[in-house]
Amino acid sequence: MNRPVPPVWRSILYVPGNVPKFIDRAHERGADCVLVDLEDSVQPAQKPEARAMLPETMRKVVRGGADVAVRINRPLRLAIPDIEAAVRPGLSALFVTKTEGVQHLRLLDEVVSELERERGMPVGSVGFAAMIEHPRALTELADIAERGPRVVAMMLGGEDFALETGSVPGDETLEFPKRMVAFAAQAHGVSMIGILGTVADYSNPDAYRKSAERARRFGFSGGTCIHPGLVDALNGAFTPTADEVAYARKLIAADEKAAAEGRGSFSVDGKMIDIPVIDRARRLIQRHEAIERRLKR
């Protein structure tokens, strides 16, 4: 199945689709992706206005080099006009709220493909970020990750998921379902978005960064924020450190030397090194180089 290339999104900044003062400065914030929201941050009466603004909004938010994505509404009667407004050259992805299965995504894929053809875009160029927001979707995670058309990222919508399960959103209640989504995504090469920790206190970037760093240790690739003051925390947390890059290169060089000498095992700094360690080092370097390419665009 053809899918767009997985994006390098360390930070995804939500911007309400109908608030010019936030839209006009979004490109200054340093986010890898600006996510224009047509869903919860826009009141029903203002949704037509947000859609009408979308072409100009998309042009504005990419001025600093960020990708642009759009979060659409779930009811189909709202989702279709959202998609018609959003799918145009320059769009990286649609964030599909309340994703519940492959059939849901296939229906939207059909609409997006038609619009791509009509608007001179490569068919399949727009990715889907599947937002898991109902416990019904938990049984479909592997299927969504493996067979969902256009799926390049997955995430748990914590507030909605907590509402649907009757739980209080927090570290304890959301970590398990977030990790379930992560395992499904990771099994099929899909980026996992989110942080493992509370997102309620946006006044503490240090705590936010620690939660994001913890998520990275669990294989998450980036996080979202609604306050621009947290973009730097996310970018820092999801970027390999200079020490990590240097050590990974040291391991790879040692592996190449051992291979040249006909040795299958070797040690570095008193530790035996095996194939998974080297593979992990190579992936870290690939991630580092992808981020470097993004920053040079």
Order of alpha helices (4+ residues) and beta strands (2+ residues): beta-alpha-beta-alpha-beta-alpha-beta-alpha-beta-alpha-beta-alpha-alpha-beta-alpha-beta-alpha-alpha-beta-beta-alpha
